[in-house]
Structure formats: structure tokens, C-alpha cells
């Protein structure tokens, strides 16, 4: 079974939200990419894809920061003009990041998949591709580009689609990170077999942010699941607060992108909480 952008059905819960605008912009781009480079062509060459480095295993051994690379966002606008992904990735690695998140959505975040392919040969850290994935083709192209993990947003997918895309990522040896914002989405993620769950403190429907979301859902996340807190994390105190709730990963983006030195800013966050 494959999940295709051509047959994607928008969930009722995200109709008339900003998330719908992103999805409607993204679907034609995915369909176009499939026409330019068919899935079968990628499958024939996938054996040349680099060995996967597990983000989940790194976080199981030691909690850490997943440092993000993104040029812009719908809520904050342009974050880093002239973004140099190679330089920033090197700073993150030198500062002790557990992994690197690369936002590849082009219209609202000004990202691209080529950045993942570029960094795969420049960094030793696991790479998480963050995008709005609604087609199994996107997972296939992520693996070929060199991503080690992919983001699956529960709000975008009905339960059967989430299960299938989760299985597709695992079959390719990748870590599927399922992102949730509500109790219902968390239940769907667990039902899909997810053992790597990200709680997004940002409501993708309204773009409002609150760390209370991570704290509220923490009690419902089983101990064997690696939990990652996403969005709204700005200080070492925020990480201490979320670590107490059981989170092992902390995805940080905007504060690092706005810093003169993203690596130095990340190191300050780590230094403020000691060895995590």
C-alpha cells in the first residue's frame, strides 16, 4: 500500500486553518517532484543511499538538543538571510548537538531537500527531515537524500495513513518521528506503533505556543517511548522544566537561527543545565 499526494484528503480538523494553506501549497510540489523523478528510479538507486544513523538511539543513550536549520517560518518570517547551512551544521556538531533538523518546505520556510543531501556528507550527526509529508514518495526521496529520520505530523494524516507512512519509514531503516499536539493525536501515534514522539508546543492551526502542552501530554507518554519537546524552547530553564517531565530530546530552532553564532547559543543552553 502506498499513500499518494494525488489521493490525499484533508482532515476536517485542519480545514480553514493556516495548516490547510501549507498543505494546499505543498501537494502540487510533491506531485511535480514525482513526475520529474519517479519513485521507481529512486528505488533502483536506493542501495547507494548512505547508512542510517539513528536519532532515537542517540537520545536513548543521552538526552540532547536537536538543533534546527530553517531560513524562515510562517510565524516569525525571515529568520536568517543568507543562511549558510554548512557553517551552521558544523557549529552545531562542535557544540554537542544530538542531531540536526532540516526544514525542507519551500514556500513558507524557504527550505529544500538539497540541504539534507549536502549536509549528509558534511556532518556526522543524524539528520531529521522536517516537512509536511503526505506521500510515501517523500519518505523514499528523504532516504535517498541522506535523511536519517523523517517527521510525520499526526494532524495531517488519518490513522491508516499515519500507520502506513510510519511503516514505510521503518522499512527504509529510518526513524519516523511522529509529531502530536493533542491527546487524540498522541493516541493515534501510539496506535501506529511510534516509539519516537515529538510534542509540538505550537498549535499548527493557530500558531500559538505554550510549553504547557508538553507538560500536559508527558504523563500519557509510555516510559519506553523516546519523547521530544518541540517549539517554544528558548532557554536552559525551559529544557530543565521539560526534562523533569521526562523528555529526552529538545528541538530548538528560532532562537538559534536568530543568534549571531547558532553553535555558541546552543552551547549556552547546554552549559546552563550541565550534563543532560
PyMOL commands that set and color helices and strands:
alter all, ss='L'
color gray80, all
select helices_A, chain A and resi 5-7+12-14+18-36+39-48+55-61+85-95+106-109+114-120+136-145+154-156+159-171+183-191+212-218+236-244+254-258+262-271
alter helices_A, ss='H'
color red, helices_A
select strands_A, chain A and resi 64-69+72-73+77-78+99-103+126-130+149-153+175-180+196-200+226-230+249-252
alter strands_A, ss='S'
color yellow, strands_A
deselect
rebuild
show_as cartoon
